[in-house]
Amino acid sequence: MMPIRGMLRFADASDGYDESEFVVLGIPFDRTTTFRSGARFAPTTIREASSNFEKTMFEHDFTFDDVKFHDAGDLYEEGTVDDMVASIEEEARKMISSDKFLISVGGEHSVSPPIVRAHGREMSVITIDAHL
């Protein structure tokens, strides 16, 4: 299953996939949430908020315009939970094997393990969650 690109892009990302170093992938999935759903809205909400990012940090002589990143859109849910988990791992593996730094947004806890498995090695993971 390939991600579907929408009109809204993370921080107005305009770089193509091939020339990018970083790739943003939305995973709007919350079907296995037991208490409160809503994580499926995170990719869109984060993209909306990202339009307000300060792109230049003068004190660090840095601008995000120099960073090559691509928004691959959202990976939409189809089939069973197992199908979705397999799709997440497959898409993540493709991006990682293309030497891209994958930034995934949205989804509940079940989206993290397939992304970690896609790396195929031990690694550190930073998870930013709504209930720290």
C-alpha positions as CSV (number, residue, x, y, z in Angstrom):
1,M,0.0,0.0,0.0
2,M,1.5,3.3,-1.0
3,P,1.0,6.6,0.9
4,I,-1.5,8.9,-0.7
5,R,-0.3,12.5,-1.0
6,G,-2.7,15.2,0.0
7,M,-2.6,19.0,-0.5
8,L,-1.5,19.7,3.0
9,R,2.2,19.2,3.5
10,F,4.4,19.3,6.6
11,A,6.0,22.8,7.0
12,D,5.2,23.4,3.3
13,A,7.7,20.7,2.3
14,S,8.3,21.1,-1.4
15,D,11.3,18.8,-2.1
16,G,10.9,15.7,-4.1
17,Y,11.4,12.2,-2.6
18,D,14.7,11.5,-4.4
19,E,16.5,14.6,-3.3
20,S,15.2,14.6,0.2
21,E,17.1,13.5,3.3
22,F,14.1,13.5,5.6
23,V,10.7,12.0,4.8
24,V,7.5,12.7,6.8
25,L,4.9,9.9,6.7
26,G,1.5,10.3,8.3
27,I,-0.1,7.3,9.9
28,P,-3.7,8.2,10.9
29,F,-4.4,5.0,12.8
30,D,-6.2,4.5,16.1
31,R,-8.4,1.4,15.7
32,T,-6.8,-0.5,18.6
33,T,-7.2,2.4,21.1
34,T,-8.9,1.2,24.2
35,F,-9.8,4.4,26.0
36,R,-10.0,7.5,23.8
37,S,-9.6,7.5,20.0
38,G,-8.4,10.5,18.0
39,A,-4.8,9.8,17.2
40,R,-5.9,9.3,13.6
41,F,-6.3,13.1,13.4
42,A,-2.7,13.8,14.5
43,P,-1.1,13.9,11.0
44,T,-3.5,16.5,9.7
45,T,-3.3,18.5,12.9
46,I,0.5,18.5,13.0
47,R,0.7,19.5,9.4
48,E,-1.7,22.4,10.0
49,A,0.3,23.6,13.0
50,S,3.6,23.2,11.0
51,S,2.6,26.0,8.7
52,N,3.3,28.3,11.6
53,F,6.9,27.1,12.2
54,E,9.6,29.7,12.4
55,K,11.8,28.5,9.5
56,T,14.8,30.6,10.5
57,M,16.8,30.5,13.7
58,F,19.0,33.6,13.5
59,E,20.8,32.8,16.8
60,H,22.0,29.5,15.3
61,D,22.5,30.7,11.7
62,F,20.1,28.0,10.5
63,T,17.1,27.9,8.2
64,F,14.8,25.0,7.4
65,D,14.9,26.1,3.8
66,D,18.3,24.4,3.6
67,V,16.9,21.1,4.9
68,K,15.7,18.8,2.2
69,F,12.5,17.0,3.3
70,H,9.6,15.4,1.6
71,D,6.0,14.8,2.8
72,A,5.0,11.4,1.6
73,G,1.4,11.9,2.7
74,D,-0.6,9.5,4.8
75,L,-0.7,5.7,4.8
76,Y,-4.4,4.9,4.9
77,E,-5.9,2.0,6.7
78,E,-7.3,-0.9,4.7
79,G,-8.1,-4.4,5.9
80,T,-7.3,-5.8,9.3
81,V,-5.1,-4.4,12.0
82,D,-2.5,-7.0,10.9
83,D,-2.7,-5.7,7.3
84,M,-2.2,-2.1,8.5
85,V,0.8,-3.1,10.7
86,A,2.3,-5.0,7.7
87,S,1.8,-2.0,5.5
88,I,3.5,0.4,8.0
89,E,6.5,-1.9,8.2
90,E,6.7,-2.3,4.4
91,E,6.5,1.4,3.7
92,A,9.0,2.3,6.5
93,R,11.4,-0.3,5.2
94,K,11.3,1.1,1.7
95,M,12.0,4.6,2.9
96,I,14.8,3.5,5.3
97,S,16.4,1.4,2.7
98,S,16.5,4.4,0.4
99,D,18.6,6.2,3.0
100,K,15.8,8.4,4.2
101,F,15.5,9.6,7.8
102,L,11.8,8.7,8.5
103,I,9.7,10.9,10.6
104,S,6.3,9.3,11.3
105,V,3.4,11.3,12.7
106,G,0.2,10.2,14.1
107,G,-1.3,6.9,15.1
108,E,-1.5,5.2,18.5
109,H,1.0,2.8,20.1
110,S,0.6,0.0,17.6
111,V,2.3,2.0,14.8
112,S,5.7,2.1,16.5
113,P,6.8,-1.5,16.6
114,P,6.6,-2.1,12.8
115,I,8.6,1.1,12.2
116,V,11.3,-0.1,14.6
117,R,11.3,-3.5,13.0
118,A,11.7,-1.9,9.6
119,H,15.2,-0.6,10.7
120,G,16.3,-4.2,11.1
121,R,18.8,-3.4,13.9
122,E,18.9,-2.2,17.5
123,M,18.3,1.5,17.8
124,S,17.1,4.3,20.1
125,V,13.6,5.5,19.7
126,I,12.1,8.9,20.6
127,T,8.4,8.8,21.1
128,I,6.4,12.0,21.8
129,D,3.1,11.0,23.2
130,A,0.0,13.0,24.3
131,H,0.2,11.7,27.8
132,L,3.8,12.1,28.8
